[in-house]
Amino acid sequence: MMEDEIKDVEKLMIIENDLQKYHTLLSKASDEILDKEVSKYPIFVIHKQDIALGVPLVVREKHETNWSIHVSTLEEFSVKKLILKNKLDSFRETYKNPKTHLCIFVLSDIGAQFLFIPRIVS
């Protein structure tokens, strides 16, 4: 691995660690989206800047945290052309079971990328 790639992996690990305190909130939001059949593909958008995507769950300034968290769906990502129609099937194949994993879309200084983090089973 190149030194830059190692730094990126370290940054992603820090982001994942920062999200631990919101794990229960994210899991409940995911379950609600699934239970109410809003979507089969909930996506949590983790960011520091203002964005017009999803519904705010955590506002970093109000919660004194590093990240804001919005909840969105694959359908919104498609409508806003963040995932192109010809890539939807590929995304669905990559998407992990939302009962066992949370889909996180991270907007950070290392770019935009999807992470799938295991849900904590209580």
Summary of the structure (lengths in Angstrom):
residues: 122
radius of gyration: 14.2
end to end distance: 35.6
largest distance: 44.5
contacts: 322
relative contact order: 0.20
helix: 43%
strand: 26%
